[in-house]
Amino acid sequence: MKGKKPLTDKEIAEAYIFPEKLNKAQKIEANAQLTRARQKSRAELSPSNRLIMRLMQLKFQMEDYLKGTAYDPIRTFAYFLKEYLHILDMRQNDFAKAIQIHETELSNLIGNRRLPSNETMLRLEIHSNNYFPAVYTHRLVEKEKEHELATNLALRKKQVHFVKKSWAIHGLDEKDSDKWVVRDEGGKHGVASVRTQKQAVEIARGHAAKSGRSGDRIHDSDGKIRDRDIITPSRSKINKDTKH
Amino acid sequence: MEIVHTKTGVTETVEIREAQPEDIRKLTKARYAFNWLKESKMSKVFVLNIRGQNEILGAVSIKTVPQEFRIEINLLTSSKENVGETKMYAGIAGCLLAYICRLSVSLFGENACVSLVPKTKLREHYITEYGMIDAGWQIYVEGASLLNLMTKYL
């Protein structure tokens, strides 16, 4: 720090925290002191602050869960709603009355048999003084739905029978990463290799019409079926979506 | 959470996240005061940056003591440019402290507590600045003092 004004204690405290080194006896004493002090401050914690902290805990847990990408089957809207009622020590029928929804509806929500309406989401937000925001409820429900769509293979299989015509552009090789490759069903034979998605789609349509097939789908390089408007040419390239 | 540009008074929203190995590599002793590589092997480290920017402006290391419903802060630093009377941003340490309080509430609810063993000569500053409670060797926040700290900085 040559040539610089030394920091004052206040400036050090504003920028840093670093521990005092304690010996073993001092550590034991420090822990005993902290335990005693905390017993006193806990006893002084008001019931309203106690409640606020529990509601904050619920809100933070929702925030953290929604921020992450992982799906947790336990952390559903129903779970957080149950926790909310538990924190408030409120019976279901009292809560149903408080937000003016039918007891059966509340029971279905808590049993995860029904999704909350927008009205219920907003009433919950108002009732909780924003500790249970409507946006969080919506995101919790969306997260469940997203997981259901991605994993319910039986439902997906069932829906295939209802779709009579779809797109068919098959797997894209790494070596063809700057091009769109139209392949036969099964992806073994390349029909054409073109520069744009539009060209690929047109060729695929023509090819499907000629071969008299109707099962036309768009896959990405991993073989997953993708949205019909967005085809990724390779993992390393930005989408060439010209329709949006 | 926001920090304030000391010259312009403009506020910037900040993000705090758990440090990844590439973050730890950036935390040099010259700019961030302590040996964070060594620290990261013993404690969990979190870093602060302005939303949308990569530059780390502060870091904190903690140890969780679940049986006592408590998180202990071991080290906290603001980056070199944010120290002293010429500092660029104010509020970095406050945001990091409040974030650890939030973490403690998320883990321990109404029992949440954040403590530290301060240097003796700095103890009064922490008590005045952050409303920490004196417990002899250690100082701490819980209950109302912890809520106040979060209200001020979160």
Contacts between the chains, C-beta under 8 A, distances in Angstrom:
chain1	res1	chain2	res2	distance
A	5	B	84	7.5
A	5	B	85	7.6
A	7	B	83	6.8
A	7	B	84	5.3
A	9	B	121	5.6
A	9	B	122	5.9
A	9	B	125	6.3
A	10	B	125	5.5
A	11	B	83	6.8
A	11	B	84	5.0
A	11	B	85	6.8
A	12	B	122	6.3
A	13	B	122	4.5
A	13	B	125	3.4
A	13	B	126	5.9
A	13	B	129	6.6
A	14	B	78	7.8
A	14	B	83	7.9
A	14	B	90	7.9
A	14	B	93	6.1
A	14	B	125	7.5
A	14	B	129	7.0
A	15	B	77	6.9
A	15	B	78	4.2
A	15	B	82	6.7
A	15	B	83	4.2
A	15	B	84	7.4
A	15	B	87	7.4
A	15	B	92	7.5
A	15	B	93	6.1
A	16	B	33	6.3
A	16	B	75	7.9
A	16	B	76	6.2
A	16	B	77	5.5
A	16	B	78	7.2
A	16	B	83	7.7
A	16	B	93	7.5
A	17	B	60	7.7
A	17	B	73	5.7
A	17	B	75	6.5
A	17	B	76	3.8
A	17	B	93	7.2
A	17	B	116	5.8
A	17	B	118	6.9
A	17	B	126	7.6
A	18	B	34	7.0
A	18	B	74	8.0
A	18	B	75	5.6
A	18	B	76	7.8
A	18	B	119	6.6
A	19	B	74	6.0
A	19	B	75	7.6
A	19	B	116	6.9
A	19	B	117	4.4
A	19	B	118	7.4
A	19	B	119	7.6
A	20	B	117	5.2
A	20	B	118	6.4
A	20	B	119	5.3
A	20	B	120	6.1
A	20	B	137	7.1
A	22	B	117	6.4
A	22	B	137	6.4
A	26	B	137	6.3
A	29	B	136	7.2
A	29	B	137	6.6
A	30	B	117	6.5
A	30	B	135	8.0
A	30	B	136	6.4
A	30	B	137	3.5
A	30	B	138	5.2
A	33	B	135	5.0
A	33	B	136	3.4
A	33	B	137	6.1
A	33	B	138	6.7
A	34	B	115	6.2
A	34	B	135	4.6
A	34	B	136	7.5
A	34	B	137	8.0
A	34	B	138	4.9
A	34	B	140	6.4
A	35	B	68	7.8
A	36	B	135	7.6
A	37	B	133	6.5
A	37	B	134	7.6
A	37	B	135	3.7
A	37	B	136	7.5
A	37	B	140	7.2
A	38	B	113	6.3
A	38	B	135	7.4
A	38	B	140	7.1
A	38	B	142	6.4
A	41	B	133	6.3
A	41	B	142	5.8
A	41	B	143	5.6
A	41	B	145	7.8
A	42	B	111	7.5
A	42	B	142	7.2
A	42	B	143	6.9
A	44	B	143	7.0
A	44	B	144	8.0
A	45	B	110	7.1
A	45	B	142	7.8
A	45	B	143	4.2
A	45	B	144	7.1
A	46	B	144	7.5
A	49	B	110	7.9
A	49	B	143	5.9
A	49	B	144	5.7
A	49	B	147	6.2
A	50	B	110	4.6
A	52	B	147	6.6
A	53	B	105	5.9
A	53	B	109	5.7
A	53	B	110	4.3
A	53	B	112	6.5
A	53	B	143	7.7
A	53	B	146	7.9
A	53	B	147	7.0
A	54	B	109	5.0
A	54	B	110	5.3
A	56	B	105	5.2
A	56	B	109	8.0
A	56	B	150	7.9
A	57	B	105	5.4
A	57	B	106	6.0
A	57	B	108	7.7
A	57	B	109	4.0
A	57	B	110	7.7
A	57	B	112	7.8
A	60	B	102	6.0
A	60	B	105	6.0
A	60	B	106	4.0
A	61	B	106	5.9
A	64	B	106	6.4
